[in-house]
Amino acid sequence: MTLEAPAGPAVPEVPESAEVLVMRHDGEELSAAPGWSGPDLGAGATFVACSRVSLLHGMPDGDVYRNGQNSWSPTGWTALTSPPLRVADPVRRQTADDSRWDDVVRHHSSWMTAISSGGRALLLGAIAGATPRTHADPDVVAGWTETGEPGLWVVLQGSEQEVFDRYRELLRQRHGTRRSHPGTVWSSWYSLYETVSRAELDSIVPRLPDLGFTTVQIDDGWERRVGDWSANHKFAAGMRDAASSIKALGMRPGLWIAPFITLPGTPVVERYPQMLLRDDDGELVRAGSNWGSHYHTFDFTRPDAQDHLAETIDRLVRGWGFEYLKLDFINAGAVTGCREHDVDREAAYRTAIEIVRRAAGEDTYLLGSGAPVMASLGVLDAVRTGPDVAPMWDNYATDDMSDATARNALRNAVERLWMRGLIGLDPDAVYFRRRRNLLSEEQMAWIRDAATLSDFKAVSDPPGWIEAEDLPALRAFLADSPATVGLGRYRYRIGDREVDFNPALHGAAGAYPL
């Protein structure tokens, strides 16, 4: 169910100011350019409504925080003097980040940027706006809305923890939050991948309740083709029967789907091409790449595309009985294109996820993967916080921070822990198996700790892949809910243990997985 945000500092209604606001940061004070009359509401917080805002931050040797646009986008702290965190490959970038505002020089970010130096921090963040974006260099931090319409911005000063805590609470006040819980999740992906079948699940799922699992999520591989959401030959009895078999064991049935995209050649492309998003030249937009192909997306400002989406979700939930949906590749709903109704692209995305929420109902758990994180607030129950985890720490063949490695998944998971309590955070699966796994004990412990801190515990290991002596540790992991406290940028207390992620995030990368 949706809960109201707790009482806190109200987000003000701020009169629109000049299109460009320039402020200078001098110690603890912010002074506006002449003619600006926006309010200063409380110590260390200034609100302004405008389409562009820029500040001279005065911390040229500081660190800068980048908030990646979607689940897979590189996120976290780096030095202002270092190259920006970004996805270099343009094909991969279209899937894993926001190509429109990519910048090879300035540190670019979605919705907010923070700069920290010498124990003090400055955060410029959007509270609301039409696809808000920010960038920073050693002198200036700036924010703007993509459409040029005024957005609501806040400038926060204080310690790192203070500015992130205040920003999180302001977002909660504006957008609300959901408090449903995923339970303890077993997912088919990191063991069965696209070979998942009903026969395989029938040999695995009956063993899961005894280990402490409460949700079973059937991942990619059940469908005829991406965009053709009918059961394939491996699920001959149908998906309703698969969901019923999970329910019969006392667990919640979950299903993977990528409802915002379709591969070329699917029935929906052939029969209803008018529903698909097109570019300025009238060609179908290539919204990203996977499965050895590009894929298309829909214009969700069109009533027929909205109806198609609602009918698809209704069939999964009310027709088949799934109560947990992993919505993948949904950043496609926010790609650039010519929509029938000229709206901000993140607003178009939000329209689509609101349609999913209405069709699925309030009690269905909605997890977004590849989700535009900030545009999902108050609608989705949780978002994936990083790339696929993969059973290896590094991959010598790539230095792309959006690629599937445990190190990349952990980095994003830890860097996004400031969002705890704002939206559910899924750091992806953890590992207990030793077979088909190149992770060390220390590396597996790091990703389990990140899952505990995120309050989202998912595993993909079939019980038969786990050594008998490791099963008690799995049961304890799923059952335990220790108290957690943040102690610093990368330090936390979990129960009576202190965890420091610095060696994991900033230690030397291995040249090879082993």
N, C-alpha and C positions, 0 to 999 in steps of 0.2 A: 504494500500500500504506500501511497505517497504521504509523507509527513511534512508538516510545516516546519520551516527553519526556526530554531529557537530565537527568542527575543535577543536582539543585539543592536548595534548601531545602525540606524536606518540609512538606506541609500537615498540621497537627496534627489529632488527634482532640481536640476541646475539649468538656469537660462543659457541659451546658446551664446557663445562668445565669438570673437573674431575667428575666421577660418584657421588662421595660424597663430598659435600661442607660443611665445618663446619665454622660458624662465631660466634663471640662473641659480645654480645650487651653491650656496656659500655657507659651509658648516652646517648649522641646523636650520637655516632659513631658506625659504623659496621666495623669490621676488618676481612678480609678473612683469611682462612688458607693459609699457604705458598704455592705458586705455582698457586693460582687462579688469573686470569687476566680478569674477567668479568667487564663490565663497571659500573660506578656509574653515573646514569643519573639524575642529579638534586638533590636538597636538600631533604633528607628524603626518597629517592627511590633508590633501587638497583635491577637490573635485572640480572638474571642468567639462562642459559639453561643447565639443567642437569636432571638426572633421580631421584636423591635424594638430598635433602638439609636439613640441620639441624642447629639450632641456639641455643646458650645458651642465654636465654632471660633476665635473671637477675631480674625477677619479681615474686618470689616464692609465694607471698601473693596476687597476682593479680586475676582478673577475666578473664575467657576464654570464647570466643564466638565459639559456635558450629554451623556450617551450615549443616543442615540435607540434606541427599541425595535427597529425593523426597518430594512431597507436604506434606505428612503426618508425615515425620520424625521429632523427637524432635529437636528444633532449639532455640538458644538463649544463653544468658549469664548465667554463673554459676561460683562459686569460684573454682580456681584451686585445692584447698584442698578438694573440695566436690567430691562425686562420679560423674562419667560422665553421661551426658544425653544420654539415650539409651532405646531401647525397649527390655525388659528383656525376654519376651516370644519368643522362637525361631520360632514358627509357625507364630505369629503375625509379628515378625521382618522381615520375608521373604517378607511380603506384604508391610509393612510400613517403612522399612529402608533397609540398605545395609548389609546383613548378612556377607559378605566376610571379612570385616574389623572391625567387632564388637569387642570392647575391654572393659573388665569389670574394667580396672584400669586406663588407659590413656583416656583423652578426645579426641575422634576421630571425624573427620569432613570430609566433602566433598569439595574439591577444595581449601578451605581456613580456616585459624584459626587466630583469633586476641586475643591478651593479653593486658590487660589494668590495670594500677595501678598508683595512685597518679597524675592523670591528663595527663599521657602520654600513648601511645598505640603503639604496634608493630603488624603488620599484615603480615603474610606469605600467599601468594595466588598464585594459578596457573592462568595464562592468557590463556594458551592452554596446552593440554597434554592428554595422554592416561589414562583415568579414574584417575585423580589426587586425592590423599587422603592425609590427614594430621592428626597428633596427637600431643598432648601436655601433659606435666607433669610439676611439679613445677620448673624444671630446663631447659627443652629442648622443643622446638617446631620444628617439622620435617615434611617434605613433600616428596612425592614420586609419581611416576607414576606406575600404576599397571603392565604394560608390561615391565618396565625397559627401555623404550625408553626415550630420553631426552624430557622434557617439558619446557615451558617458565614460570619462576617463578618471582615474584616481592616481595621484602621486603620493607615495607612502615613504616615510623615512623612519629609520630606527635600526635595530639589529636585524640580521638576516631572518631569524625566527619571527621577530615582531612583524616585519613587513609581509612575510608570506602568510602568517596567521591572520593578519587583518585582511589581506586580500581574499583569502579563502572565505572568511566570514562575510565579506561584502558580496561575494558571488553567491553564497548560500542565501543571503537575504534577498538577492535579486531573483535567483532562478530556482530556489528550493532544492531539495535533495530527496533521494529515496533511500529507504532503510531495509529493503528486502535483502536476504542473504542467499548466496549461491549454494549453501550447504558444502558438503565435501564431494568433489567432482571427480569421476573417472571419465576420461576422454579417450576415444579410440585412435586419435591422430598419431601420436609419437611412437606407436607400436605397429598399428595396422596400416596407417596412412590410407591411400586410396584402395587398398585391397580389402578394406572392411567388408564383412559379409554377415548375414544373419547366422550362418553356421559358426563362424568365429565367435560372435557375440554370445551365442548360446553356450559356448564352452567356458566363457569368461565371466559373464554377468552374474550367474548364480553364486559365485564365490565372493562377490563384492560386499554384500551387506555385513558379513562376518568381520570384514576388515575395517568397517566404519564408514563406507561410502553411502551417501544419500542421494546423489544425482548421477545419472549415466548419460553422457553426451555422445551421440553417434555423429562422427565428423564426416568430412568430405569423402565421397566414394559411394554413397547410397543412391545418388541421383543418376538419371539417364545421361544428363549433360548439364553443365552449368548454364542455367537459364531455362532448362526443361526439368521442372521440379516434380518428376514422377519417379517412383521406385524402379531401380534397374533389376536385372535378372538375379542379382545376389540377394535381393530382398523380395523373393517371389510371392511371399505371403502378404506383402504390403507393409507400409510404414505404420498403419494403425495397429496391426498385429505386433509389430516390433515394440511400439510404445506400451501396449497392453502387457507384454511379457515383462517389461521393466517394472511397471506398476504392480504387477502381481507379486513381485519380490519386495515390495514396500519402498521402492525408490522412485525418484522423480525422473521421468523420461525427458531427455534433451536432444536437440537436433541442430546440426550445422546447416546454414543456408546462406547464400550470397544473393539476397533478393533484389539488390540495386543494379545488378549487372547481368549480362548475357553474352555468351560466346557467339561469334558469327555462325549463321546457318541453323540456329535453333528455330522451332516453330514460331516463337513470338517475333523473331526478326523477320521471318518470311511472311507472316500473316498481318502483323501490326507494325510495320516500319514507322508509321507516323508517331508512335509513342516514344521513339528513341531520340536522344539528344543529338542535335546537329551543330556544326560550327558555322562561321560566317559565310562559308561557301556552300552551305546546304549539305555537306558531307557528314556522315555519321562520325561522332566524336569517338576517338580511341581513348577510353577512360583509364586504361592501364594494361598490364600484361601479366599473364600466368597461364598454366596449362598448355604451354607451347604456342600461345596465340595472344593477340590483343583481345580486348573485350569492350563491349559497348555498355552504355548506361541509358537511363530513361529521363525524360523531361517530366519531373514530378510536379510541375505546375499544371500539367494537363489532366483533366478529369479522367480520361480513359486510362492513363498511366497510374493514377492514384487508385482507380478501381481495380486494376490488375494487381497492384501491390496488396491492397486490402484483401482481395480474394485469395491470393497466395498464402498470406499469413493466416487467414481464417481457416483454410483447409488444414494447415499444419496443427493449429491449436484446437479448434472445435471439431474438425473432421477426423484428425488422426490422434489427438489427445496428448500432444507434446506440451510440456509446461515450462520449458527452459529452451530458449533459442539463442544460439550463437550466430549473430549477424555479421558476416565477414565481407570485406572489401567495400564497406559502406561509404568510405570516403569518395567513392565514385559519384555519390549524390551531390557533391560540392565542387565538381570539376567545372572549368570554364566552358561555356557553350551558349547557344542562342535559345533561350527558353521562351515558350509561348507567352508567359507573363514575365515581364522584366523585373525580376526580384534579385536581391542579393543572393549569391550562390550558397552561402551558409544558411540563409533563411530557407532556400529551396531544400537543402539537406534536412533542416529541422522539420519542415513540413512533412518530409518523407518518414522520418522516425516517429513523428506524432501520429501519422497514419498507421504505422506498425503498432504503436502502443494501443491505439483505439481498437484495432482489429484483434490484437492478442489479448487485451484485457489487462486490468491492473494486477492480477495475480500471476501473470506469466513473467518469468525472469528473463530480461533482455540484456544480453551481453554484446557489446559492439566491439568488433575487431577491425583494425584499419579505420577506426572511428575518429572523425574530427572531435577531439576531446572536449574542448570548451563549448562547442555548439551542441553537445549531447547532454549538457547539465540539466537535471530535473526531469529528463525523459527516459534515458536508459538507466538500468540498474547499475551497470558496471561497464567499464571499457578495458580492453587490453592496453597495457601500459608500454609495451615494447615489441620488438620483433619476435619471431618464433625462437623458442629457447634452444632446441637442438641438443643432442647428447654429446656435444664437444664444446670445449671452451673457446677456441679460436679456429679460424680456417686460414691456412697460409695463402690461399688463393685470392683472398679479398681483404680489403681494409674498410669496406663499406659498413658503417655503423648501423644500417638498417637490415643487414643480412642476418640469416638465421644462425646464431651462435649463442651459447649460454652467456658469454660475457656481454654481448650486446643486449640481450634480454634483461640481464641483471642490472646493467648500467641504467637503462631507462626506468626500470622498476624502482630503484633506489632514488633516482633523481626526481621521481614523481610522487614520492611518499608525502610531500607537503600537502597533497590533495586528499589525504585520508579524512573521511567525514564529509567530503563534498560530493563524491561519486565513488562507487565501488571500483576497486583497482585490481585487475587481473594480471599478475606478473607472468603468467603462463605456467606450464606444468613443471613439477619437480620430479626428481628421479630417485628411485630406490634400487632399481635393477643394476646388476653388474654386467650382464651380457648386452651386447650391442650398445655399449656406453663407453665413451672415452673420457668422462669426467672423473676427476680425483675426488677423494672423500671430502677435502676442504671445499672444492668447488660445489659439490652437491649440498654441503652444509650451508654455503652462502645463499644458494637459490632457495633452499627451504626456509632460511631465516627471512628472506625477502617475502616469501609467501605468507609467513606468520605475521609479519609487520603489515602486509597488505590485507590481511584477513580474507584471503582467497586461496584455498588449498585445492589444487588439482593435480592429478597423477594420471599417467597414461600407461604405466607398466602393467601388463597382464600378471595376475598373481603367480602363474607358472614360470614367469621370468625372474621372480624374486627369490633369493635364497631363503631357506627356512629360518635361518638365524637373523634375517633382516626384517621379517614380518612383524615382530613386536615393535620395532622402531617405526614402521609404517602406521601401525595402529595407534601408537602414542602420538605421532605427528598429527594424525587426523582428529584425535580426541582432545588434544591439549588446546587451551585458549589462554596462554599466559598474558599477564599485563605487559604492556610495552610503553616505553618512554623514549622520546628523542633527546639525545644528549649533545648533538652537534650536527654539522652538515652531513656527515656520513656515519655517525656513531649513535647507537641505540642500546637501550636495555631491554632484554626479553626475559621476563621472569627475573631470575637472580644472575643472569649472564649479561655481560657487556659485549656487544658486537660492533666491530669496526670494519666497514666496507672499503676503507681506503686501499688496502692491499689488493682487493679484488678489482676495483675500478681504475686504480692508477699504478698497479704493479706492471712489470714488463710483460708484454704479450708473448705467448709462445709461438715459435715459428711453425711448429707442427702440432697437431692435436694431441699427440702422446708426449 
